[in-house]
């Protein structure tokens, strides 16, 4: 099966390079894509193109997007359909068709605040040595803000922080110079090992090469939780993600040549934290929590002192909820 680029009319000149290429993979996004696109075209900074890649979605998201494009002839769209390659493959197709200097990613069910691109561009212009910019995001569910993703690390390069602290960068909150993505050979398309985790692996490879990161403290986007999220919806998807995180941890731990004496134990703590987080996530998907118990047991095998840190984790969750309530009252 072969798909082609959708022929769209655009008032902008495709022969010149735009500043931003907005990358959006599509798969079962019919119910959310219009709100996402509204948040993009509502940006205060307007020099961008929007590249949407339909990864053989079984729903009618493609028809919705085509109608949306027709309604907005002043916006530069590129719409592509392709056989299913997963998130990494869809994003790579978009990047290879991009003309923008900077690739700014947003998933089909997330939204940006109006000044997102304007603020991100100011960072790139002020700090010309920076290659990747990320900002904080709120997490919304059922119309309410229920959590947030806040970056605390400012280390650059930060391969160690990503390795031992987990994925600090949300995809829809991240913008990267296109030449950097090309230099590290794009997103992985290894669906067997990195499905839903390909972004984490890319950030790690960028960090390993010494490219500079910059974290903005502003909240400039929202990650929307719903039943059809890429990363939720079934125990099978959760298992894919857990295996992917463990795969990335092992791969990048082996790549480090400057290991410190206690890094072996930090790596075990990281594996335990991955497993315990998925033990919790599995609970809603099984009547009898056998899988959760198994993952919890695996976590303890990596870090016997995990029990001592569980009360601290619970306290952190309570504190986060208090912080969210206070922020929403402002």
Secondary structure, DSSP 8 states (H G I E B T S, - for coil): ----EE----SS-TTS--SEEEEEEESS-TTTHHHHHHHHHT-S---EEEEEEE-S-SSSHHHHHHHHHHH-TTSEEEEEE-S--HHHHHHHHHHHT---SEEEE--TT-EE-TTHHHHHHHHHHH-TTEEEEEEEEEEEETTEEEEEE------SS-HHHHHHH-----GGGEEEEHHHHHHTTSS---HHHHTTTHHHHHHHHHHHTT-EEEEEEEEEEEEEE-TT-TT-S-HHHHHHHHHHHHHHHHHHHHH-SS--TTHHHHHHHHHHHHHHHHHHHTGGG-SSTHHHHHHHHHHHHH-TTHHHHHHHHHHHHHHHHHHHHHHHH-
